[in-house]
Amino acid sequence: MNPLPHYGVDPLPGLPGSVTICEVGPRDGLQNEQAIVPADVKVELVARLADAGHTVIETTSLVHPKWVPQLADAEEVLRRVERRPGVRYPVLVPNRRGLDRALDLGVTDIAVFASATESFAKANLNRTVDESLEMFAPVVARAREAGLNVRGYLSMCWGDPWEGEVPIPQVVATANRLLRLGCTELSLGDTIGVATPGRVAALLSALTAADVHIGQIAVHFHDTYGQGLANTLTALQAGVRTVDASAGGLGGCPYAGGATGNLATEDLVWQLAGLGIHTGIDLAKLVDTSVWLAGRIGRPLTSGTARALAAHH
């Protein structure tokens, strides 16, 4: 790729000097693809993302293949991925069996996936919110005893396709329960992409008022309604320092209608670079990776930045 165009850097007040991007493309991005992506491609994708400077790469999910056929090769991928010093490779773990497999494979970071709403807990986990948290409790406890970092995903934090607007106190209560289980990080998911900046600020304010430390919070925005970057900027102004994103904007959620399009990592890196915020990510390498991945899955990806910069080839 030719040298990237440079249009200047100007910070805004109240923003961090650096942000950690949790790259979710290999797991959350690929899980929705209908055509099975070969393990070779997945392993190379993780390696390319590490080459581009990512330090957190969500690699796969140890769920039953019946539920997510795309990730049925999880154990093969984990065995083949070259784990580099300074890079974390979290894995989604649904239950105790999944944790056993993760520990056998030498995984050091896991995630559990909870819901702020009953409707989505039922659709995604076939359990109530209470039942899902009861299922996660021994998983999180054992993982923490083994010295693992545990991320708690909390989906439907701003809106639910069945229930509509999700009350803030309901989200705060479930978030606190996840942290009390022992989760070391909480990722707030806008699963159907309906949040807007004021609502993001309101939830983050309510969480910190309920003694949730802002340093434990990550945000996971979908760009379904085009709000991902605006919502991210709002979260950063509130003190959040970890943002989930997916190379090329790949992915969504197979159990939530309309949940298309994670926030594209390239779009996020472009914005943060222009604000003078350090991510450690080489944007040219990342765009090359997304162009390569689009060729492997046979369709263009949705990142505006990747499309614009690929035109500079």
C-alpha positions as CSV (number, residue, x, y, z in Angstrom):
1,M,0.0,0.0,0.0
2,N,1.2,3.5,-0.7
3,P,1.9,5.8,2.3
4,L,-1.4,6.7,4.0
5,P,-2.6,10.2,3.5
6,H,-2.1,12.4,6.6
7,Y,-4.5,15.3,7.4
8,G,-3.3,16.4,10.7
9,V,-3.8,15.7,14.4
10,D,-5.8,17.8,16.9
11,P,-6.8,16.4,20.3
12,L,-10.0,17.2,22.1
13,P,-10.2,17.8,25.9
14,G,-11.1,15.0,28.2
15,L,-9.8,12.2,26.1
16,P,-7.2,9.6,27.0
17,G,-3.7,9.4,25.7
18,S,-4.1,5.8,24.6
19,V,-6.9,3.3,24.0
20,T,-6.8,-0.5,24.0
21,I,-8.7,-1.9,21.1
22,C,-10.2,-5.4,21.7
23,E,-10.3,-6.9,18.2
24,V,-13.3,-9.2,18.0
25,G,-13.2,-10.0,14.3
26,P,-12.0,-13.6,14.5
27,R,-14.8,-14.6,16.9
28,D,-17.7,-12.1,16.9
29,G,-17.0,-11.1,13.3
30,L,-16.8,-14.5,11.7
31,Q,-19.4,-16.3,13.8
32,N,-22.2,-14.9,11.5
33,E,-20.7,-16.0,8.2
34,Q,-22.8,-18.6,6.4
35,A,-20.0,-20.2,4.4
36,I,-17.5,-22.0,6.6
37,V,-14.2,-20.1,6.8
38,P,-11.3,-22.6,6.8
39,A,-9.1,-22.8,9.9
40,D,-6.1,-21.8,7.8
41,V,-7.8,-18.4,7.1
42,K,-8.7,-17.9,10.8
43,V,-5.1,-18.7,12.0
44,E,-3.7,-16.3,9.4
45,L,-6.2,-13.6,10.3
46,V,-5.1,-13.7,13.9
47,A,-1.4,-13.6,12.9
48,R,-2.1,-10.6,10.6
49,L,-3.9,-8.8,13.3
50,A,-1.0,-9.3,15.7
51,D,1.4,-8.1,13.0
52,A,-0.7,-4.9,12.7
53,G,-0.1,-4.2,16.3
54,H,-3.2,-5.6,18.1
55,T,-2.6,-6.6,21.7
56,V,-6.0,-8.1,22.4
57,I,-7.4,-10.5,19.8
58,E,-10.6,-12.4,20.6
59,T,-9.7,-15.6,18.8
60,T,-12.7,-18.0,18.9
61,S,-15.5,-19.5,21.0
62,L,-15.6,-22.9,22.7
63,V,-19.4,-23.2,22.3
64,H,-21.0,-26.4,21.0
65,P,-20.6,-26.7,17.2
66,K,-24.4,-27.1,16.9
67,W,-24.9,-23.5,18.0
68,V,-22.1,-21.8,16.1
69,P,-21.0,-24.2,13.3
70,Q,-18.6,-21.5,12.0
71,L,-16.4,-21.9,15.1
72,A,-16.5,-25.7,15.3
73,D,-12.8,-25.7,14.6
74,A,-12.0,-23.7,17.7
75,E,-9.6,-26.2,19.3
76,E,-7.7,-26.6,16.0
77,V,-7.4,-22.8,15.7
78,L,-6.2,-22.4,19.3
79,R,-3.6,-25.1,18.9
80,R,-2.3,-23.5,15.7
81,V,-2.3,-19.8,16.6
82,E,1.2,-18.6,17.5
83,R,0.7,-16.8,20.8
84,R,3.1,-13.9,20.9
85,P,4.5,-12.1,24.0
86,G,2.5,-9.1,25.0
87,V,-0.6,-10.2,23.0
88,R,-3.8,-11.6,24.7
89,Y,-6.0,-14.1,22.9
90,P,-9.3,-14.2,24.8
91,V,-11.8,-17.0,24.1
92,L,-15.6,-17.1,24.7
93,V,-16.5,-19.8,27.1
94,P,-20.2,-20.8,27.6
95,N,-20.0,-23.2,30.5
96,R,-17.8,-25.5,32.7
97,R,-17.2,-27.9,29.8
98,G,-16.0,-24.9,27.7
99,L,-13.7,-23.8,30.5
100,D,-12.2,-27.3,30.8
101,R,-11.4,-27.2,27.1
102,A,-9.9,-23.7,27.5
103,L,-7.7,-24.6,30.4
104,D,-6.5,-27.8,28.5
105,L,-5.5,-25.5,25.6
106,G,-3.5,-23.1,27.7
107,V,-6.0,-20.2,27.3
108,T,-5.2,-17.3,29.7
109,D,-8.2,-15.0,29.0
110,I,-11.8,-16.0,28.7
111,A,-15.1,-14.3,28.3
112,V,-18.7,-15.1,29.3
113,F,-21.7,-13.8,27.5
114,A,-24.7,-12.5,29.6
115,S,-27.8,-10.5,28.7
116,A,-29.4,-7.4,30.3
117,T,-32.8,-8.6,29.1
118,E,-34.8,-11.7,29.7
119,S,-35.9,-12.0,26.0
120,F,-32.3,-12.1,24.7
121,A,-31.2,-14.4,27.5
122,K,-33.9,-16.8,26.4
123,A,-33.0,-16.5,22.7
124,N,-29.3,-16.7,23.1
125,L,-28.8,-19.0,26.1
126,N,-32.3,-20.6,26.5
127,R,-32.2,-19.5,30.2
128,T,-33.5,-16.6,32.3
129,V,-31.0,-13.9,33.3
130,D,-30.8,-15.5,36.8
131,E,-30.2,-19.0,35.4
132,S,-27.5,-17.7,33.1
133,L,-25.7,-16.0,35.9
134,E,-26.0,-19.1,38.0
135,M,-24.4,-21.1,35.2
136,F,-21.5,-18.6,34.9
137,A,-20.8,-18.4,38.6
138,P,-18.7,-21.6,38.9
139,V,-17.1,-20.9,35.6
140,V,-15.9,-17.5,36.6
141,A,-14.8,-18.6,40.0
142,R,-12.8,-21.5,38.7
143,A,-11.2,-19.3,36.0
144,R,-10.2,-16.7,38.5
145,E,-8.7,-19.4,40.8
146,A,-6.6,-20.5,37.8
147,G,-5.4,-17.0,37.3
148,L,-7.3,-16.2,34.1
149,N,-8.7,-12.8,33.2
150,V,-12.5,-13.0,32.8
151,R,-14.4,-10.6,30.6
152,G,-18.1,-10.4,31.1
153,Y,-20.0,-9.4,28.0
154,L,-23.4,-7.8,28.8
155,S,-25.6,-7.6,25.7
156,M,-28.7,-5.5,25.0
157,C,-27.5,-2.6,27.2
158,W,-29.4,0.1,25.4
159,G,-32.1,-1.7,23.4
160,D,-33.6,-5.1,22.7
161,P,-35.5,-6.2,19.6
162,W,-38.3,-7.7,21.7
163,E,-38.4,-5.4,24.7
164,G,-37.5,-2.0,23.1
165,E,-35.7,0.5,25.4
166,V,-33.8,-1.2,28.2
167,P,-34.1,0.6,31.6
168,I,-30.8,1.8,32.9
169,P,-31.3,0.4,36.5
170,Q,-31.9,-3.1,34.9
171,V,-28.5,-2.9,33.1
172,V,-26.7,-1.6,36.2
173,A,-28.1,-4.4,38.4
174,T,-26.9,-7.1,36.0
175,A,-23.6,-5.4,35.4
176,N,-22.9,-5.4,39.2
177,R,-23.9,-9.0,39.5
178,L,-21.3,-10.0,36.7
179,L,-18.6,-8.0,38.5
180,R,-19.5,-9.6,41.9
181,L,-19.1,-13.1,40.2
182,G,-15.5,-12.1,39.7
183,C,-15.3,-10.7,36.1
184,T,-12.3,-8.5,35.7
185,E,-13.8,-6.5,32.8
186,L,-17.3,-5.7,31.7
187,S,-18.0,-5.1,28.0
188,L,-21.2,-3.2,27.4
189,G,-22.9,-4.3,24.2
190,D,-25.2,-2.2,22.0
191,T,-26.2,-5.4,20.3
192,I,-28.7,-4.0,17.8
193,G,-26.9,-0.7,17.4
194,V,-29.6,1.6,18.7
195,A,-27.7,3.6,21.3
196,T,-27.1,7.4,20.9
197,P,-24.4,9.5,22.7
198,G,-26.7,10.8,25.4
199,R,-27.9,7.4,26.3
200,V,-24.3,6.1,26.4
201,A,-23.3,8.9,28.8
202,A,-26.4,8.2,31.0
203,L,-25.6,4.5,31.4
204,L,-21.9,5.1,32.1
205,S,-22.8,7.8,34.7
206,A,-25.3,5.4,36.4
207,L,-22.7,2.6,36.5
208,T,-20.0,4.8,38.1
209,A,-22.6,6.1,40.6
210,A,-23.2,2.5,41.5
211,D,-19.5,2.1,42.3
212,V,-18.5,0.3,39.1
213,H,-15.0,1.5,38.3
214,I,-14.8,3.1,34.8
215,G,-11.4,1.3,34.3
216,Q,-13.3,-2.0,34.3
217,I,-15.7,-1.0,31.5
218,A,-15.2,-1.6,27.8
219,V,-17.7,-0.7,25.1
220,H,-18.9,-2.8,22.2
221,F,-20.9,-0.8,19.7
222,H,-22.6,-1.9,16.6
223,D,-22.9,0.5,13.7
224,T,-26.4,-0.6,12.6
225,Y,-27.7,2.9,12.8
226,G,-24.4,4.6,12.0
227,Q,-23.8,5.6,15.7
228,G,-20.7,3.5,16.6
229,L,-18.1,6.2,16.4
230,A,-20.2,8.9,18.0
231,N,-21.0,6.6,20.9
232,T,-17.4,5.6,21.2
233,L,-16.2,9.2,21.5
234,T,-18.8,9.8,24.2
235,A,-17.6,6.7,26.1
236,L,-14.0,7.9,25.9
237,Q,-15.0,11.3,27.2
238,A,-16.6,9.5,30.2
239,G,-13.3,7.7,31.0
240,V,-13.6,4.4,29.1
241,R,-10.2,3.2,27.8
242,T,-11.1,-0.1,26.1
243,V,-13.1,-0.3,22.9
244,D,-14.2,-3.4,21.0
245,A,-14.1,-3.3,17.2
246,S,-14.0,-5.8,14.3
247,A,-11.7,-5.7,11.3
248,G,-13.6,-4.4,8.3
249,G,-16.8,-4.1,10.3
250,L,-17.3,-7.8,10.1
251,G,-20.0,-9.5,12.1
252,G,-23.1,-9.1,14.1
253,C,-25.1,-11.5,16.3
254,P,-26.8,-14.7,15.0
255,Y,-29.5,-14.5,17.7
256,A,-30.6,-10.9,17.3
257,G,-32.5,-9.7,14.3
258,G,-31.0,-6.5,12.8
259,A,-27.7,-6.8,14.7
260,T,-25.6,-6.2,11.7
261,G,-22.2,-4.7,11.7
262,N,-19.7,-4.3,14.5
263,L,-17.9,-1.0,14.6
264,A,-15.1,-1.3,12.1
265,T,-11.6,-1.3,13.6
266,E,-10.2,0.8,10.7
267,D,-12.8,3.6,11.3
268,L,-12.0,3.6,15.0
269,V,-8.2,3.8,14.4
270,W,-8.6,6.6,11.9
271,Q,-10.7,8.6,14.4
272,L,-8.3,8.0,17.3
273,A,-5.2,8.8,15.2
274,G,-6.7,12.1,14.2
275,L,-7.3,12.8,17.9
276,G,-3.7,12.0,18.8
277,I,-4.8,8.9,20.8
278,H,-2.3,6.1,20.7
279,T,-3.5,2.6,19.8
280,G,-0.3,0.9,18.6
281,I,-2.0,-0.3,15.5
282,D,-0.6,0.1,12.0
283,L,-3.6,1.2,9.9
284,A,-2.0,0.3,6.6
285,K,-1.4,-3.3,7.7
286,L,-4.9,-3.4,9.2
287,V,-6.5,-2.3,5.9
288,D,-4.4,-4.8,4.0
289,T,-5.7,-7.5,6.4
290,S,-9.3,-6.5,5.8
291,V,-8.8,-6.4,2.0
292,W,-7.3,-9.9,2.2
293,L,-10.1,-11.1,4.4
294,A,-12.8,-9.8,2.1
295,G,-11.2,-11.8,-0.7
296,R,-11.3,-14.9,1.5
297,I,-14.9,-14.6,2.5
298,G,-16.0,-13.5,-1.0
299,R,-17.7,-10.2,-0.2
300,P,-16.7,-6.6,0.5
301,L,-16.5,-5.4,4.1
302,T,-18.3,-2.4,5.5
303,S,-15.5,-0.1,6.8
304,G,-15.6,3.3,5.1
305,T,-11.9,3.9,6.1
306,A,-10.8,0.5,4.7
307,R,-12.5,1.2,1.4
308,A,-11.1,4.8,1.1
309,L,-7.6,3.7,1.9
310,A,-7.7,0.6,-0.2
311,A,-8.2,2.9,-3.1
312,H,-4.7,4.3,-2.5
313,H,-3.2,0.9,-3.5
